[in-house]
Amino acid sequence: MRWYADAPVRRSRQVLADLLVLAWVVAWVLVGRWVHALVMTLAAPAGPLRDAGTSLRDRMTEAADRVVEVPVVGGSLGSPFTGAAGVGTDLVAAGERLEASVRTVALVVSLVSVATPVLLVLLLWGVVRLSWSRRAAALGRDLDDPRTQELLALRALVRESPRRLRQVHPDPVEGWRSGDRAVVRALADLELAQVGLRSRPPSR
């Protein structure tokens, strides 16, 4: 499949369009990363909450271990400390859930913010490029075949304006009828120029 035209101007435009699409994608990827980092700032309280829960759990667990060593009443005195250690564990879990939730939201928001403009541009670029490639393939098949050039020349006689046809030859219809190879190839080039292609010169 042909992706670029033979004509330098048309080919330069296609390359420039490809570079612009690439720059557009890169720019929106950077925007997506910025959005992700911005949303992740909402997870800032998760760290202190987790640290506070860890500290409370460790201290209450240590206190419960010491209290249970008290003779007779140690078992009953340790229960409140054990419960407080459970609260610390809950705080740690809450901090982890908060961070996980914010991370999920940040990922979804950043993907949506990037995917929408990127996919729209890629879809438009793909439609335009594939349409050109299919048309170029249809027009540019077997360019060195004289019969193909004659058919392209005939299409040019039908589609092009009389002014452009006379630029090729004073009597382009007669030149085509007589099978003048130079006229036929010039007329074929007019048709191929619609998509930026050119016929191949005859081999020597």
C-alpha atoms as an extended CHARMM CRD file, in Angstrom:
* protein
*
       204  EXT
         1         1  MET       CA              0.0000000000        0.0000000000        0.0000000000  PROA      1               0.0000000000
         2         2  ARG       CA              1.3190000000        3.4330000000       -0.9810000000  PROA      2               0.0000000000
         3         3  TRP       CA              1.4770000000        5.9660000000        1.8800000000  PROA      3               0.0000000000
         4         4  TYR       CA              3.1710000000        8.9840000000        0.2900000000  PROA      4               0.0000000000
         5         5  ALA       CA              2.7610000000       10.8240000000       -2.9810000000  PROA      5               0.0000000000
         6         6  ASP       CA              5.4000000000       11.1380000000       -5.6980000000  PROA      6               0.0000000000
         7         7  ALA       CA              4.9250000000       14.8970000000       -6.0600000000  PROA      7               0.0000000000
         8         8  PRO       CA              7.2960000000       16.6890000000       -3.6350000000  PROA      8               0.0000000000
         9         9  VAL       CA              4.7260000000       19.2890000000       -2.5470000000  PROA      9               0.0000000000
        10        10  ARG       CA              2.0140000000       16.7190000000       -1.8610000000  PROA      10              0.0000000000
        11        11  ARG       CA              4.5020000000       14.4150000000       -0.1310000000  PROA      11              0.0000000000
        12        12  SER       CA              5.7680000000       17.2780000000        2.0480000000  PROA      12              0.0000000000
        13        13  ARG       CA              2.2120000000       18.0720000000        3.1050000000  PROA      13              0.0000000000
        14        14  GLN       CA              1.6010000000       14.4370000000        4.0140000000  PROA      14              0.0000000000
        15        15  VAL       CA              4.7920000000       14.2490000000        6.0780000000  PROA      15              0.0000000000
        16        16  LEU       CA              3.9140000000       17.5290000000        7.7890000000  PROA      16              0.0000000000
        17        17  ALA       CA              0.4350000000       16.2040000000        8.5920000000  PROA      17              0.0000000000
        18        18  ASP       CA              1.9640000000       13.0410000000       10.0780000000  PROA      18              0.0000000000
        19        19  LEU       CA              4.3120000000       15.1120000000       12.2390000000  PROA      19              0.0000000000
        20        20  LEU       CA              1.4540000000       17.3330000000       13.4120000000  PROA      20              0.0000000000
        21        21  VAL       CA             -0.6110000000       14.2900000000       14.3580000000  PROA      21              0.0000000000
        22        22  LEU       CA              2.3550000000       12.8480000000       16.2490000000  PROA      22              0.0000000000
        23        23  ALA       CA              2.9020000000       16.1560000000       18.0560000000  PROA      23              0.0000000000
        24        24  TRP       CA             -0.8150000000       16.2740000000       18.9120000000  PROA      24              0.0000000000
        25        25  VAL       CA             -0.6650000000       12.7790000000       20.4260000000  PROA      25              0.0000000000
        26        26  VAL       CA              2.4850000000       13.5460000000       22.4340000000  PROA      26              0.0000000000
        27        27  ALA       CA              1.0040000000       16.8150000000       23.7050000000  PROA      27              0.0000000000
        28        28  TRP       CA             -2.1630000000       15.1210000000       24.9380000000  PROA      28              0.0000000000
        29        29  VAL       CA             -0.1570000000       12.3270000000       26.5750000000  PROA      29              0.0000000000
        30        30  LEU       CA              1.6910000000       15.0160000000       28.5260000000  PROA      30              0.0000000000
        31        31  VAL       CA             -1.6350000000       16.6180000000       29.4090000000  PROA      31              0.0000000000
        32        32  GLY       CA             -2.8920000000       13.2310000000       30.5960000000  PROA      32              0.0000000000
        33        33  ARG       CA              0.1330000000       12.8080000000       32.8540000000  PROA      33              0.0000000000
        34        34  TRP       CA             -0.4400000000       16.2910000000       34.2810000000  PROA      34              0.0000000000
        35        35  VAL       CA             -4.1100000000       15.5260000000       34.9370000000  PROA      35              0.0000000000
        36        36  HSD       CA             -3.1590000000       12.2490000000       36.6180000000  PROA      36              0.0000000000
        37        37  ALA       CA             -0.6860000000       14.0240000000       38.9020000000  PROA      37              0.0000000000
        38        38  LEU       CA             -3.2390000000       16.7470000000       39.6740000000  PROA      38              0.0000000000
        39        39  VAL       CA             -5.9450000000       14.2690000000       40.6830000000  PROA      39              0.0000000000
        40        40  MET       CA             -3.4710000000       12.2490000000       42.7410000000  PROA      40              0.0000000000
        41        41  THR       CA             -2.9970000000       15.2690000000       45.0150000000  PROA      41              0.0000000000
        42        42  LEU       CA             -6.4180000000       14.3550000000       46.4310000000  PROA      42              0.0000000000
        43        43  ALA       CA             -4.7450000000       11.2870000000       47.9220000000  PROA      43              0.0000000000
        44        44  ALA       CA             -2.4570000000       13.4570000000       50.0790000000  PROA      44              0.0000000000
        45        45  PRO       CA             -4.4200000000       12.7570000000       53.3180000000  PROA      45              0.0000000000
        46        46  ALA       CA             -3.9760000000        9.0100000000       52.8050000000  PROA      46              0.0000000000
        47        47  GLY       CA             -0.3390000000        9.0720000000       53.8770000000  PROA      47              0.0000000000
        48        48  PRO       CA             -0.7950000000       10.8300000000       57.2390000000  PROA      48              0.0000000000
        49        49  LEU       CA             -3.9150000000        8.7610000000       57.9200000000  PROA      49              0.0000000000
        50        50  ARG       CA             -2.0380000000        5.5470000000       57.2770000000  PROA      50              0.0000000000
        51        51  ASP       CA              0.9290000000        6.6830000000       59.3860000000  PROA      51              0.0000000000
        52        52  ALA       CA             -1.3330000000        7.6940000000       62.2640000000  PROA      52              0.0000000000
        53        53  GLY       CA             -3.1220000000        4.3530000000       62.1270000000  PROA      53              0.0000000000
        54        54  THR       CA              0.1530000000        2.4470000000       62.0700000000  PROA      54              0.0000000000
        55        55  SER       CA              1.5070000000        4.4110000000       65.0340000000  PROA      55              0.0000000000
        56        56  LEU       CA             -1.6900000000        3.9430000000       67.0470000000  PROA      56              0.0000000000
        57        57  ARG       CA             -1.8520000000        0.2400000000       66.2790000000  PROA      57              0.0000000000
        58        58  ASP       CA              1.7790000000       -0.3670000000       67.2150000000  PROA      58              0.0000000000
        59        59  ARG       CA              1.5710000000        1.5860000000       70.4790000000  PROA      59              0.0000000000
        60        60  MET       CA             -1.6900000000        0.0590000000       71.5820000000  PROA      60              0.0000000000
        61        61  THR       CA             -0.4600000000       -3.4240000000       70.7220000000  PROA      61              0.0000000000
        62        62  GLU       CA              2.6980000000       -2.8220000000       72.7520000000  PROA      62              0.0000000000
        63        63  ALA       CA              0.6460000000       -1.4690000000       75.6720000000  PROA      63              0.0000000000
        64        64  ALA       CA             -1.7210000000       -4.4310000000       75.5270000000  PROA      64              0.0000000000
        65        65  ASP       CA              1.2510000000       -6.8190000000       75.6060000000  PROA      65              0.0000000000
        66        66  ARG       CA              2.5730000000       -5.1530000000       78.7400000000  PROA      66              0.0000000000
        67        67  VAL       CA             -0.7980000000       -4.8830000000       80.4970000000  PROA      67              0.0000000000
        68        68  VAL       CA             -1.5910000000       -8.5660000000       80.1050000000  PROA      68              0.0000000000
        69        69  GLU       CA              1.4910000000       -9.2970000000       82.1830000000  PROA      69              0.0000000000
        70        70  VAL       CA             -0.1710000000       -7.7200000000       85.2420000000  PROA      70              0.0000000000
        71        71  PRO       CA             -1.2560000000      -10.5770000000       87.5540000000  PROA      71              0.0000000000
        72        72  VAL       CA             -4.9740000000      -11.3720000000       87.9740000000  PROA      72              0.0000000000
        73        73  VAL       CA             -6.4260000000       -8.3180000000       86.1310000000  PROA      73              0.0000000000
        74        74  GLY       CA             -4.0150000000       -8.2020000000       83.1720000000  PROA      74              0.0000000000
        75        75  GLY       CA             -6.3620000000       -9.9950000000       80.7960000000  PROA      75              0.0000000000
        76        76  SER       CA             -9.2840000000       -7.6520000000       81.4030000000  PROA      76              0.0000000000
        77        77  LEU       CA             -7.1130000000       -4.5220000000       81.2650000000  PROA      77              0.0000000000
        78        78  GLY       CA             -5.6610000000       -5.5350000000       77.9070000000  PROA      78              0.0000000000
        79        79  SER       CA             -8.9970000000       -5.5770000000       76.0780000000  PROA      79              0.0000000000
        80        80  PRO       CA             -9.3390000000       -1.7520000000       75.7040000000  PROA      80              0.0000000000
        81        81  PHE       CA             -5.8030000000       -1.5060000000       74.3320000000  PROA      81              0.0000000000
        82        82  THR       CA             -6.4700000000       -4.3230000000       71.8880000000  PROA      82              0.0000000000
        83        83  GLY       CA             -9.6100000000       -2.5070000000       70.7130000000  PROA      83              0.0000000000
        84        84  ALA       CA             -7.6320000000        0.7090000000       70.2440000000  PROA      84              0.0000000000
        85        85  ALA       CA             -5.0780000000       -1.2430000000       68.1910000000  PROA      85              0.0000000000
        86        86  GLY       CA             -7.9730000000       -2.4070000000       66.0010000000  PROA      86              0.0000000000
        87        87  VAL       CA             -8.9430000000        1.2280000000       65.4360000000  PROA      87              0.0000000000
        88        88  GLY       CA             -5.3910000000        1.8900000000       64.2420000000  PROA      88              0.0000000000
        89        89  THR       CA             -5.6930000000       -1.0260000000       61.8200000000  PROA      89              0.0000000000
        90        90  ASP       CA             -8.9490000000        0.4570000000       60.5240000000  PROA      90              0.0000000000
        91        91  LEU       CA             -7.2280000000        3.8120000000       59.9800000000  PROA      91              0.0000000000
        92        92  VAL       CA             -4.4620000000        2.1190000000       57.9710000000  PROA      92              0.0000000000
        93        93  ALA       CA             -7.0450000000        0.3060000000       55.8540000000  PROA      93              0.0000000000
        94        94  ALA       CA             -8.9930000000        3.5450000000       55.3330000000  PROA      94              0.0000000000
        95        95  GLY       CA             -5.8360000000        5.3140000000       54.1490000000  PROA      95              0.0000000000
        96        96  GLU       CA             -5.0690000000        2.5140000000       51.7110000000  PROA      96              0.0000000000
        97        97  ARG       CA             -8.6390000000        2.5290000000       50.3650000000  PROA      97              0.0000000000
        98        98  LEU       CA             -8.5210000000        6.2990000000       49.9030000000  PROA      98              0.0000000000
        99        99  GLU       CA             -5.2570000000        6.1130000000       47.9750000000  PROA      99              0.0000000000
       100       100  ALA       CA             -6.5000000000        3.2230000000       45.8110000000  PROA      100             0.0000000000
       101       101  SER       CA             -9.7560000000        5.0350000000       45.0200000000  PROA      101             0.0000000000
       102       102  VAL       CA             -7.9970000000        8.2760000000       44.0850000000  PROA      102             0.0000000000
       103       103  ARG       CA             -5.5180000000        6.3530000000       41.9320000000  PROA      103             0.0000000000
       104       104  THR       CA             -8.3930000000        4.6950000000       40.0580000000  PROA      104             0.0000000000
       105       105  VAL       CA            -10.1610000000        8.0280000000       39.5400000000  PROA      105             0.0000000000
       106       106  ALA       CA             -6.9120000000        9.6560000000       38.3770000000  PROA      106             0.0000000000
       107       107  LEU       CA             -6.3220000000        6.8670000000       35.8740000000  PROA      107             0.0000000000
       108       108  VAL       CA             -9.8460000000        7.0350000000       34.4620000000  PROA      108             0.0000000000
       109       109  VAL       CA             -9.9000000000       10.8380000000       34.2360000000  PROA      109             0.0000000000
       110       110  SER       CA             -6.4810000000       11.0140000000       32.5800000000  PROA      110             0.0000000000
       111       111  LEU       CA             -7.3600000000        8.2770000000       30.0720000000  PROA      111             0.0000000000
       112       112  VAL       CA            -10.6410000000        9.9480000000       29.1480000000  PROA      112             0.0000000000
       113       113  SER       CA             -9.0100000000       13.3750000000       28.8210000000  PROA      113             0.0000000000
       114       114  VAL       CA             -6.3540000000       11.9220000000       26.4970000000  PROA      114             0.0000000000
       115       115  ALA       CA             -8.3780000000        9.3710000000       24.5520000000  PROA      115             0.0000000000
       116       116  THR       CA            -11.1160000000       11.7360000000       23.3360000000  PROA      116             0.0000000000
       117       117  PRO       CA             -9.0000000000       14.2860000000       21.3950000000  PROA      117             0.0000000000
       118       118  VAL       CA             -6.3770000000       11.7300000000       20.3590000000  PROA      118             0.0000000000
       119       119  LEU       CA             -8.8600000000        9.2060000000       18.9650000000  PROA      119             0.0000000000
       120       120  LEU       CA            -10.8150000000       11.8930000000       17.1020000000  PROA      120             0.0000000000
       121       121  VAL       CA             -7.6870000000       13.1860000000       15.3640000000  PROA      121             0.0000000000
       122       122  LEU       CA             -6.3600000000        9.6860000000       14.6610000000  PROA      122             0.0000000000
       123       123  LEU       CA             -9.7320000000        8.6850000000       13.2290000000  PROA      123             0.0000000000
       124       124  LEU       CA             -9.8280000000       11.7180000000       10.9260000000  PROA      124             0.0000000000
       125       125  TRP       CA             -6.1850000000       11.2190000000        9.9180000000  PROA      125             0.0000000000
       126       126  GLY       CA             -6.7640000000        7.5080000000        9.2890000000  PROA      126             0.0000000000
       127       127  VAL       CA             -9.8440000000        8.1110000000        7.1420000000  PROA      127             0.0000000000
       128       128  VAL       CA             -8.0800000000       10.7390000000        5.0340000000  PROA      128             0.0000000000
       129       129  ARG       CA             -4.8810000000        8.7240000000        4.6640000000  PROA      129             0.0000000000
       130       130  LEU       CA             -6.5890000000        5.4010000000        3.8980000000  PROA      130             0.0000000000
       131       131  SER       CA             -8.9010000000        7.1020000000        1.3990000000  PROA      131             0.0000000000
       132       132  TRP       CA             -5.8810000000        8.6020000000       -0.3600000000  PROA      132             0.0000000000
       133       133  SER       CA             -4.0110000000        5.2900000000       -0.2720000000  PROA      133             0.0000000000
       134       134  ARG       CA             -6.9200000000        3.4110000000       -1.8120000000  PROA      134             0.0000000000
       135       135  ARG       CA             -7.3650000000        6.0180000000       -4.5280000000  PROA      135             0.0000000000
       136       136  ALA       CA             -3.6200000000        6.1030000000       -5.2150000000  PROA      136             0.0000000000
       137       137  ALA       CA             -3.5480000000        2.3170000000       -5.4100000000  PROA      137             0.0000000000
       138       138  ALA       CA             -6.4640000000        2.3160000000       -7.8400000000  PROA      138             0.0000000000
       139       139  LEU       CA             -4.9320000000        4.9890000000      -10.0770000000  PROA      139             0.0000000000
       140       140  GLY       CA             -1.3260000000        3.9330000000       -9.7200000000  PROA      140             0.0000000000
       141       141  ARG       CA             -1.6660000000        0.2210000000      -10.4460000000  PROA      141             0.0000000000
       142       142  ASP       CA              0.5510000000       -0.9380000000      -13.3510000000  PROA      142             0.0000000000
       143       143  LEU       CA              1.6780000000        2.5470000000      -14.3080000000  PROA      143             0.0000000000
       144       144  ASP       CA              4.1640000000        1.1660000000      -16.8000000000  PROA      144             0.0000000000
       145       145  ASP       CA              1.3870000000       -0.6590000000      -18.6750000000  PROA      145             0.0000000000
       146       146  PRO       CA              0.4880000000        1.2670000000      -21.8700000000  PROA      146             0.0000000000
       147       147  ARG       CA             -3.1550000000        0.2430000000      -21.5770000000  PROA      147             0.0000000000
       148       148  THR       CA             -3.3220000000        1.5890000000      -18.0390000000  PROA      148             0.0000000000
       149       149  GLN       CA             -1.8380000000        4.8690000000      -19.1940000000  PROA      149             0.0000000000
       150       150  GLU       CA             -4.3750000000        5.0490000000      -22.0150000000  PROA      150             0.0000000000
       151       151  LEU       CA             -7.2410000000        4.5700000000      -19.5480000000  PROA      151             0.0000000000
       152       152  LEU       CA             -5.8390000000        7.2470000000      -17.2530000000  PROA      152             0.0000000000
       153       153  ALA       CA             -5.4250000000        9.5480000000      -20.2440000000  PROA      153             0.0000000000
       154       154  LEU       CA             -9.0490000000        8.9350000000      -21.2180000000  PROA      154             0.0000000000
       155       155  ARG       CA            -10.1920000000        9.8140000000      -17.6830000000  PROA      155             0.0000000000
       156       156  ALA       CA             -8.1750000000       13.0230000000      -17.9100000000  PROA      156             0.0000000000
       157       157  LEU       CA             -9.8440000000       13.9100000000      -21.2180000000  PROA      157             0.0000000000
       158       158  VAL       CA            -13.2310000000       13.5080000000      -19.5630000000  PROA      158             0.0000000000
       159       159  ARG       CA            -12.4580000000       15.2000000000      -16.2380000000  PROA      159             0.0000000000
       160       160  GLU       CA             -9.9510000000       17.9610000000      -16.9440000000  PROA      160             0.0000000000
       161       161  SER       CA            -10.7580000000       21.4230000000      -18.2120000000  PROA      161             0.0000000000
       162       162  PRO       CA            -10.0460000000       22.2370000000      -21.8830000000  PROA      162             0.0000000000
       163       163  ARG       CA             -7.4570000000       24.8130000000      -20.8240000000  PROA      163             0.0000000000
       164       164  ARG       CA             -5.3540000000       22.2540000000      -18.9530000000  PROA      164             0.0000000000
       165       165  LEU       CA             -5.7490000000       19.7250000000      -21.7450000000  PROA      165             0.0000000000
       166       166  ARG       CA             -4.4850000000       22.2110000000      -24.3450000000  PROA      166             0.0000000000
       167       167  GLN       CA             -1.4390000000       22.8110000000      -22.1450000000  PROA      167             0.0000000000
       168       168  VAL       CA             -0.5220000000       19.1960000000      -22.7820000000  PROA      168             0.0000000000
       169       169  HSD       CA             -1.1090000000       19.2540000000      -26.5390000000  PROA      169             0.0000000000
       170       170  PRO       CA             -2.9040000000       21.5590000000      -28.9830000000  PROA      170             0.0000000000
       171       171  ASP       CA             -5.1790000000       18.6480000000      -29.9320000000  PROA      171             0.0000000000
       172       172  PRO       CA             -5.0610000000       16.2040000000      -27.0020000000  PROA      172             0.0000000000
       173       173  VAL       CA             -7.9580000000       14.0890000000      -28.2960000000  PROA      173             0.0000000000
       174       174  GLU       CA             -6.2070000000       13.4670000000      -31.5930000000  PROA      174             0.0000000000
       175       175  GLY       CA             -2.9690000000       12.7270000000      -29.7650000000  PROA      175             0.0000000000
       176       176  TRP       CA             -4.7480000000       10.1530000000      -27.6290000000  PROA      176             0.0000000000
       177       177  ARG       CA             -6.5200000000        8.6020000000      -30.6280000000  PROA      177             0.0000000000
       178       178  SER       CA             -3.2810000000        8.3110000000      -32.5820000000  PROA      178             0.0000000000
       179       179  GLY       CA             -1.5800000000        6.6330000000      -29.6180000000  PROA      179             0.0000000000
       180       180  ASP       CA              1.1100000000        9.2910000000      -29.2360000000  PROA      180             0.0000000000
       181       181  ARG       CA              2.9830000000        7.9290000000      -26.1950000000  PROA      181             0.0000000000
       182       182  ALA       CA              4.1930000000       11.3500000000      -25.0510000000  PROA      182             0.0000000000
       183       183  VAL       CA              0.6490000000       12.7700000000      -25.1830000000  PROA      183             0.0000000000
       184       184  VAL       CA             -0.8620000000        9.7080000000      -23.5200000000  PROA      184             0.0000000000
       185       185  ARG       CA              1.6930000000        9.8170000000      -20.7110000000  PROA      185             0.0000000000
       186       186  ALA       CA              1.1900000000       13.5650000000      -20.2170000000  PROA      186             0.0000000000
       187       187  LEU       CA             -2.5920000000       13.1000000000      -20.0530000000  PROA      187             0.0000000000
       188       188  ALA       CA             -2.1550000000       10.1970000000      -17.6270000000  PROA      188             0.0000000000
       189       189  ASP       CA              0.0100000000       12.4410000000      -15.4590000000  PROA      189             0.0000000000
       190       190  LEU       CA             -2.8270000000       14.9650000000      -15.3060000000  PROA      190             0.0000000000
       191       191  GLU       CA             -5.0940000000       12.3050000000      -13.8460000000  PROA      191             0.0000000000
       192       192  LEU       CA             -2.4140000000       10.9690000000      -11.5040000000  PROA      192             0.0000000000
       193       193  ALA       CA             -1.6590000000       14.5020000000      -10.2970000000  PROA      193             0.0000000000
       194       194  GLN       CA             -5.0560000000       14.4580000000       -8.5820000000  PROA      194             0.0000000000
       195       195  VAL       CA             -3.4610000000       12.2940000000       -5.8850000000  PROA      195             0.0000000000
       196       196  GLY       CA              0.1360000000       13.4290000000       -6.2890000000  PROA      196             0.0000000000
       197       197  LEU       CA              1.3520000000       10.5110000000       -8.4290000000  PROA      197             0.0000000000
       198       198  ARG       CA              3.3310000000       10.4610000000      -11.6320000000  PROA      198             0.0000000000
       199       199  SER       CA              3.7080000000        7.8470000000      -14.3590000000  PROA      199             0.0000000000
       200       200  ARG       CA              7.0330000000        6.1190000000      -14.7530000000  PROA      200             0.0000000000
       201       201  PRO       CA              9.1970000000        7.2260000000      -17.6750000000  PROA      201             0.0000000000
       202       202  PRO       CA              9.7100000000        4.5520000000      -20.3270000000  PROA      202             0.0000000000
       203       203  SER       CA             12.7560000000        2.3360000000      -19.8160000000  PROA      203             0.0000000000
       204       204  ARG       CA             15.7150000000        2.7870000000      -22.1850000000  PROA      204             0.0000000000
